[in-house]
């Protein structure tokens, strides 16, 4: 069974069909890329998958479960986590607390337990700290656990966003332009991190990216989107050499 | 012992400092009272100080921690004050003080919390400044409602009216408890400075522990980025409502303390100006800074009384001090200057340690 199966997904804003008849099938453990020129509808697809928008038509199945039209919170609980194109961290919280916010739903204790500082509070908080530090270590952020998220350099902010998403224990991780604004060195490092994350957390990853080096380097399969429609789908090397794809990016 | 203190994390230290500050102030005041070196004017201010401190820290929970603007905090104080005062007058002869006053505090908190939920549920689902407008309206509505409310009691039970005392139709021997614009008279004077300090400590305990827990983290995450918070599965409405309701309940407690300090309770004190005054405490002390709003509340309550001798110039100087404090606290130049002094101080300390 595929981890993610999307059938005929469509949404219109006014008269514009932003995403039109989108189909996608991602097997478990795959690293999958979604590419296309600016305005092709890539982020709209992410917003449809995560419940920010409700589709007009179509169906989204995660690990065999229908999640079409569910709320953002329910979809996260079902197992999809994401990062954002423009970084959205909890800026006034520490790096550690950003990750702990991601651990929220899997490590419950009641508000009263927290206020009264019952033994359970200390037990769960300790477990959360350990888990959070373990995740931060993967992203080489454990040295900065106590500083405010807004004080991190740009590249590390992007990493922290991935760390926070991983903390929700997702089956499917959506990365929206993870390498945007990074220099070639940082991008190389990011590629290693993404590969490592997949192994370590047993995650399936779908990413949007413009950096063709990154896409060609780590994605196993690609879908190319143009004007809201699927232009082509398949193995990375085949897709990247498709004349239609090159035309869509560069023009005639 | 010293090591124990060193090993504690920063927030625990900061919280302990906050509790210690309250207890130190309490001890100093007790010493001053014991030696008779406190003026009657200041003595009269002690309980109101506690009222304002509780109001300020509870408002900071909404404004600073939850990131919503509330302009009707006095409204929640009013609800707490009236409900508890009504209860105390009604049961004055039936219950001993030791049972009655704690019950009055719980009733004030509960009624204010219920109003908090009633207002919060529809409004907190919206984005933007709706809460500010709705709480502003709530404060005014409560004030005006209480102004025309008459409640009396006779052998047949309670009677309500919104016109005047005679409309209650009480039988002979019946007692009017809430007298419209004249308010409630005869509330037992159960509040004192010690109880005020205890309530401050309880309020601090609730707020500081909430902030440093799973729920507090969720509240602050939602404040910092609503969309990201949703994307990691945080329930926006639940946590916003939680902060708002706890804040309202604590404002109700402040109201109870206020009502049981005076024999006559009227709505005049719970107007828009009071809500704004409490907001000024919060902004001046630092949005999200609980200790700061406590200090600001104390300074700005004591200041006008200390300046009373200057008669006409009083409010002028008050305003100047307010502006100066605001600049000292928040102007970038002042912040840099303070950081420099701090660094210098640390360097000197390090040298001494060598």
Interface residues (C-beta under 8 A of the other chain):
Chain A: X50 X52 X72 X73 X76 X77 X81 X82 X84 X88 X89 X90 X91 X92 X93 X97 X98 X100 X101 X102 X104 X105 X107 X108 X109 X111 X113 X114 X115 X116 X117 X121 X124 X125 X128 X146 X164 X165 X167 X168
Chain B: X10 X205 X206 X209 X210 X212 X213 X214 X215 X216 X217 X218 X220 X221 X223 X224 X225 X227 X228 X229 X230 X231 X232 X233 X234 X235 X242 X288
